[in-house]
């Protein structure tokens, strides 16, 4: 439909420049969590529907 779902969801990518916004956000989120020097506990709930 040309609404950008493929990019948003990140499906069908072959290289880093085609990774969708949802996978990019998840990668950034987990990188940030891993960067904390103190022990911190997180609970994440994520859902999305294509």
Order of alpha helices (4+ residues) and beta strands (2+ residues): alpha-alpha
